[in-house]
């Protein structure tokens, strides 16, 4: 159980309305599509990247477990608080389509945006986003990236990793990083974005996807 002083400090970062430890929220955020259940100690809804940075700095210092989560539609347990701690839910506030770049045929999104909503938005301007996991109507793009999701169209078009050119993410230390570039050709340096894709939130919390 997390001490109340930690809860109070986290409330000072995001506001008390964005920190929940009542039974209803703990139950709502304790399971994914596997139906396996692990209740967290609390659920936090960060408003932006800076909130996440401050939360991770504090939790890293005090050895508090953080589990990032979208809509919890995965079948791998990646969003489950198996050792309790805090579920960091990105669906409430960080769910926006930030940009459709028609010149470069790119979209920039926050991790809580639902896959199907993004597909519809780009199709309205004549573009196409192929990755279509079975949960596309309710799975988030952040979750798709964290799980490297595919779908029926994968045989022809590939999976999520084939469409991510850049990411912004927050490391456990609270440091904010940018991985990749807003270009198709990017051959210099380490493929940091590629390492984060499919890492299920174990390396960093993704805050923006290009």
C-alpha positions, -999 to 999 in steps of 0.1 A, spaced: 0 0 0 13 34 -10 16 58 20 -8 87 20 20 113 19 29 100 -16 -7 102 -28 -9 138 -15 23 148 -34 10 132 -66 -22 151 -62 -2 183 -60 12 175 -94 -20 166 -113 -48 178 -90 -68 157 -66 -95 151 -94 -69 132 -114 -58 108 -86 -82 81 -77 -79 54 -50 -115 46 -44 -126 10 -48 -146 17 -80 -115 30 -98 -92 3 -85 -115 -23 -98 -121 -6 -132 -83 -4 -138 -73 -38 -124 -78 -59 -155 -73 -61 -193 -87 -83 -220 -73 -114 -203 -97 -108 -174 -68 -114 -150 -71 -90 -120 -45 -71 -100 -58 -41 -81 -34 -11 -81 -29 12 -51 -41 42 -71 -49 54 -106 -35 87 -120 -47 106 -151 -18 128 -162 -28 159 -181 4 162 -202 40 152 -207 52 174 -180 29 157 -154 43 124 -164 79 136 -161 72 149 -125 53 117 -115 81 95 -128 108 115 -110 90 112 -78 81 76 -81 116 66 -92 130 83 -61 106 66 -38 106 32 -56 69 33 -64 58 10 -93 42 27 -123 22 8 -149 12 29 -180 -22 20 -195 -45 30 -224 -79 13 -226 -66 -21 -213 -76 -41 -244 -44 -61 -246 -41 -99 -242 -5 -99 -229 -9 -84 -194 12 -53 -203 -13 -30 -186 -17 -50 -154 -4 -38 -120 8 -73 -111 28 -60 -82 4 -32 -73 17 4 -75 1 31 -96 -17 28 -129 -9 58 -151 -39 61 -174 -33 81 -206 -69 78 -220 -86 107 -202 -65 137 -211 -37 126 -236 -60 114 -264 -57 141 -291 -48 141 -328 -22 169 -328 -15 171 -365 -21 157 -400 9 167 -421 -4 164 -457 30 174 -473 48 145 -456 19 122 -452 23 119 -414 1 121 -384 12 132 -349 -9 118 -320 -11 115 -283 -10 79 -269 -46 79 -257 -61 84 -292 -82 54 -303 -69 36 -334 -102 38 -352 -107 75 -345 -73 81 -361 -81 59 -391 -113 79 -397 -96 112 -394 -69 105 -419 -94 88 -443 -114 121 -443 -84 138 -460 -77 109 -484 -50 91 -464 -48 56 -450 -34 41 -417 -31 4 -422 -25 -13 -388 -59 -26 -377 -58 -48 -346 -90 -66 -337 -94 -41 -309 -91 -11 -333 -125 3 -322 -113 8 -286 -75 2 -284 -53 33 -281 -24 41 -304 0 42 -274 -11 7 -265 -7 -4 -302 29 10 -302 37 -5 -268 24 -39 -280 35 -36 -316 0 -45 -327 -10 -58 -361 -42 -70 -376 -58 -86 -406 -41 -61 -430 -7 -69 -416 0 -96 -442 -1 -69 -469 8 -37 -452 29 -46 -421 24 -39 -384 27 -9 -361 65 -7 -361 64 -2 -399 45 31 -395 62 48 -365 89 72 -375 93 91 -342 83 91 -306 85 113 -276 87 95 -243 95 99 -206 122 78 -191 119 64 -155 142 92 -144 117 118 -156 139 128 -186 119 136 -217 134 122 -249 127 123 -287 134 92 -307 135 91 -344 128 119 -369 99 133 -389 115 118 -420 113 84 -438 150 82 -443 168 82 -409 198 58 -409 222 75 -384 225 66 -348 207 41 -326 171 30 -335 158 42 -301 122 44 -313 124 8 -325 135 -3 -290 105 14 -274 80 -1 -298 68 -34 -283 84 -27 -249 51 -27 -231 59 4 -210 89 -12 -194 115 12 -207 96 45 -210 61 60 -212 53 71 -247 38 106 -248 37 114 -286 37 93 -317 46 103 -353 
